Amino acid sequence: MTKLHPIVLLLALLNGLGTPPSHAADWPEFLGLARDNSSSETGLRQTLSTEGVPILWQQKVGTGYSAPSVYEGTLVLHHRLANEEIIDALEPASGKPLWRHSYPTHFIDPFGYNNGPRCSPLLTKDFCYTFGAEGMLLCLHRKTGEVVWKRDTRADFDVPEAFFGVGSSPVLDGTRLIVILGGQPNAAVVAFDALTGKTLWENGGASTWNGVPMTGWPGERTVTWNTADPAFQKQASYCTPVLATIHGQRHVLCCTRQGLLSLDPETGNRRFAFWFRARQDSSVNAMTPIVQDDCILISSAYFRNGSVLLRVRAEGSGVDEVWRGTQLEMHWNRPILSEGRLFGFSGRNEPDASFRCVDWADGRLRWERYEGWPNAGHSKLREGEKPPEFYGRGSLILADKKLIALGEAGRLGLFEPDSHKTVEIGYWQVPGLSYPCWTGPVLANRRLYLRDESLLLCLDWTATNSTK
């Protein structure tokens, strides 16, 4: 057998992993190709009316908050049916099934939300990575669904039960798959070999946070880690890691429950840690950080924790606050950053949610659209209830110079990213969708994919149909 030179072999393996994927029209992982809820596609719909848009296909699906991912003719959805977590591969244009992989699950959400997976699949040329609600990490062949490797992270690491199950999607950095696990005592973040599943490094926990100032909390306190205290045992968050190069240094930025942790993605060594945790015990960090140049935005909707913009110091070993406030209180969704403005749905619950535009540089509130709470009979919508026409909390995509918005009650909207006023081009109450639509929309090859807890729809989002 001919032996390949190590460098040739490494290049071949990296090509198989496909980082980054080559087709800008695909949406291969959580938050899309650029990992920022934006798409470079053009020729997209520029208008929207209450008459709606063509539905190309739809089908019943199981529960979960996992968004579909699309790559080179494969759409993968991770959902739950009965006592199984299902990974379904479909044809993106038709919904026709390609393959299915399933495994048993017994997860029950402690707060009574649905029991399906929360993380989105990550697709490459050859592989499909998924992370289940109980912590089952899988690598499958993308074209066949055959198992390449798996790790039961709950069994392999000391991971305390999370508030709402596992909800941080993995990211790929070369041949490293980086995952927020929340393991004790120092495995909040773990890197796995993407080809074999072998543990490469782990960090984050007692050794990271002991002595760190508890910024934003009253009094001059520093963290004293107590492994017997449930408040410190829970490290996992619902934020996905972010890879960035700042001042010439590579960072993997992980917003765990305790706050923002920067690690060297190659070695796992800590660069800096910044405390950012609501004082309310039953609270989580769920917004994936935003990075631009040397600044990082993190946000939370619990206990008026609000947002903070941080500037990374030149040496990369710490951060300084640029501004802090409650102009944006992001719950699970991530705002869009466009031309120095942040657009997002701020608020923890439906009654206090509003659509806002905020300056990135100084946090100034540019405008706010508050619709009020249309469901006066009770504080929250009931699952499956006929939705009112409002957005509430929502998710956004920036594509072809337009903001596509999906509200939690199934209202689809199209907006201009205008920094001076709210410009709603149109909206449509999508038939079949019901509260809660907490999964963000996905745009791939001019098709828009939407889901709630029981239905997946594919809409035609081409400009040729925009006259309807």
GIDA-V159759 format. One line per field, one symbol per residue. phi: phi as a letter, one per 20 degrees, with the letter a starting at -180 (. if undefined). A space follows every 50 residues. Layout:
phi = ???
//
This chain:
phi = .feefgfffffffffffmdefedfeeceagmngelbmccefcmdgdcbcf fncfefabbfcefpdfefccblncdccdbccldceddddcfgecnffdbb ccbfbcfcffdnefdefdeefddcgdccdccefenfdccdffecnffebb ceffeecedffefcnfbdffcdcmddddcednfeeccfccddffecnffd bbaoqgfeegnfgegnefnedcfdfcfeegfeffdfcdeegcebdclmde cdeceeffqecdcffednffeaccfbbffffebcecefgdcblddcdcbb dellfmcbdddffgendaccfebbrdgcceededfedblncddaeepecg fdfbecccfffcmffebbddendedffbfcfegnfgefebemebcccdbl mceedcefdnedcccefeedbfcefrbbeffnecfdeeeffcdblmcddc bdebbddcdfdeffdfef
//
